[in-house]
Structure formats: structure tokens, C-alpha cells
Amino acid sequence: MARKEFTYRGKTLDELKAMDLKQFSQLLPSRQRKSVLKGLSDVNKKLLKDLKTGEVKTHNREIVIIPDMVGKTVKVYNGKEFVPVMIITEMLGHYLGEFALTRKKVVHHAPGIGATKSSAALSVK
């Protein structure tokens, strides 16, 4: 079975990498397009430059993933620690912060002493 080649809005990854940022922004949804067309901030420019040299740690969760970032690993801060995010082609057009979750699943354990009437009768050992 042949593997299907990835396309983003009908364009292959090679075609996307050949485009400049303004052309790529025309393929994005409106919210992402607006943030890309406003221009990259100095922090975003530094992140893209550092990404070419190697692995990067960042607090910047609102940068839109562009074709130049595909195949790189970025450590994104989630409020507690830096979570490594390997950028793949399916992430194009999304924000970097979407892939470093800030909340954990709630896990409930056994009730504590005094939580219910019956637990008050238990020994404190």
C-alpha cells in the first residue's frame, strides 16, 4: 500500500517551503493569517533563527507553525516545565502552544478522613 503524500490546502511540503511568508499566509485560516501578516516580532525572528542551529527552548506559545519549522524539535513552556514538541507537517498553520498542554487530567483518589460519615470511624493509622 503506497503512503499518501501530505498536502496542506493542495500544496506539497516542497511547494510550501518554496513560498515566501506572505504567499503561505494566504493559505492559512483568518486568525493565523492576521498574526502572520502583522509581521514576525523580534522574539519570533530570533526563535526561527535559533531553530536553524538546533533545539530551542521557548515561552512563546503564540507563534504560528510555518513550513521552515517542520522536522525540528522545540521545547515549549507549559507553565511548569519545557515540553519537547517535534514539529510534523500536520501541525502547519496551528499555534505552537496547542501541542504543549497546560492542564493535566484530574485523577481522584480515595476520600480522606472525615470526608464522609463512614470514614470518620476509620483508624488513623
Contacts in CASP RR format, 6 or more apart in sequence:
PFRMAT RR
TARGET T0000
AUTHOR 0000-0000-0000
METHOD contacts of the structure
MODEL  1
MARKEFTYRGKTLDELKAMDLKQFSQLLPSRQRKSVLKGLSDVNKKLLKD
LKTGEVKTHNREIVIIPDMVGKTVKVYNGKEFVPVMIITEMLGHYLGEFA
LTRKKVVHHAPGIGATKSSAALSVK
5 12 0 8 1.000
6 12 0 8 1.000
6 13 0 8 1.000
6 89 0 8 1.000
6 90 0 8 1.000
8 16 0 8 1.000
8 27 0 8 1.000
8 89 0 8 1.000
8 92 0 8 1.000
8 93 0 8 1.000
9 27 0 8 1.000
11 19 0 8 1.000
11 27 0 8 1.000
13 67 0 8 1.000
13 70 0 8 1.000
13 89 0 8 1.000
16 24 0 8 1.000
16 27 0 8 1.000
16 67 0 8 1.000
16 92 0 8 1.000
17 67 0 8 1.000
17 68 0 8 1.000
19 67 0 8 1.000
21 36 0 8 1.000
21 40 0 8 1.000
21 66 0 8 1.000
22 37 0 8 1.000
24 36 0 8 1.000
24 66 0 8 1.000
24 67 0 8 1.000
25 32 0 8 1.000
25 33 0 8 1.000
25 36 0 8 1.000
25 37 0 8 1.000
26 33 0 8 1.000
28 36 0 8 1.000
28 64 0 8 1.000
28 93 0 8 1.000
29 93 0 8 1.000
32 64 0 8 1.000
32 93 0 8 1.000
32 94 0 8 1.000
32 95 0 8 1.000
35 62 0 8 1.000
35 64 0 8 1.000
36 64 0 8 1.000
36 66 0 8 1.000
40 48 0 8 1.000
43 60 0 8 1.000
44 60 0 8 1.000
44 63 0 8 1.000
47 56 0 8 1.000
47 58 0 8 1.000
47 60 0 8 1.000
47 63 0 8 1.000
47 74 0 8 1.000
48 68 0 8 1.000
48 69 0 8 1.000
50 56 0 8 1.000
51 68 0 8 1.000
51 69 0 8 1.000
51 72 0 8 1.000
51 74 0 8 1.000
54 72 0 8 1.000
55 72 0 8 1.000
55 73 0 8 1.000
55 74 0 8 1.000
55 75 0 8 1.000
56 72 0 8 1.000
56 74 0 8 1.000
56 75 0 8 1.000
57 74 0 8 1.000
57 75 0 8 1.000
57 77 0 8 1.000
57 82 0 8 1.000
58 74 0 8 1.000
58 75 0 8 1.000
58 76 0 8 1.000
58 77 0 8 1.000
58 96 0 8 1.000
59 77 0 8 1.000
60 96 0 8 1.000
61 76 0 8 1.000
61 77 0 8 1.000
61 95 0 8 1.000
61 96 0 8 1.000
61 97 0 8 1.000
61 100 0 8 1.000
62 95 0 8 1.000
62 96 0 8 1.000
62 97 0 8 1.000
63 95 0 8 1.000
63 96 0 8 1.000
64 93 0 8 1.000
64 94 0 8 1.000
64 95 0 8 1.000
64 96 0 8 1.000
65 87 0 8 1.000
65 91 0 8 1.000
65 92 0 8 1.000
65 93 0 8 1.000
65 94 0 8 1.000
65 95 0 8 1.000
65 96 0 8 1.000
66 92 0 8 1.000
66 93 0 8 1.000
67 92 0 8 1.000
69 87 0 8 1.000
70 87 0 8 1.000
70 88 0 8 1.000
70 89 0 8 1.000
70 91 0 8 1.000
70 92 0 8 1.000
71 86 0 8 1.000
71 87 0 8 1.000
71 88 0 8 1.000
72 86 0 8 1.000
72 87 0 8 1.000
73 84 0 8 1.000
73 85 0 8 1.000
73 86 0 8 1.000
73 87 0 8 1.000
74 84 0 8 1.000
74 85 0 8 1.000
74 87 0 8 1.000
74 96 0 8 1.000
75 82 0 8 1.000
75 83 0 8 1.000
75 84 0 8 1.000
75 85 0 8 1.000
76 82 0 8 1.000
76 83 0 8 1.000
76 85 0 8 1.000
76 96 0 8 1.000
76 97 0 8 1.000
76 99 0 8 1.000
76 100 0 8 1.000
77 83 0 8 1.000
77 100 0 8 1.000
78 100 0 8 1.000
78 101 0 8 1.000
78 102 0 8 1.000
79 102 0 8 1.000
83 99 0 8 1.000
83 100 0 8 1.000
83 101 0 8 1.000
85 96 0 8 1.000
85 99 0 8 1.000
85 100 0 8 1.000
91 99 0 8 1.000
111 119 0 8 1.000
112 119 0 8 1.000
113 119 0 8 1.000
113 120 0 8 1.000
113 122 0 8 1.000
113 124 0 8 1.000
114 120 0 8 1.000
END
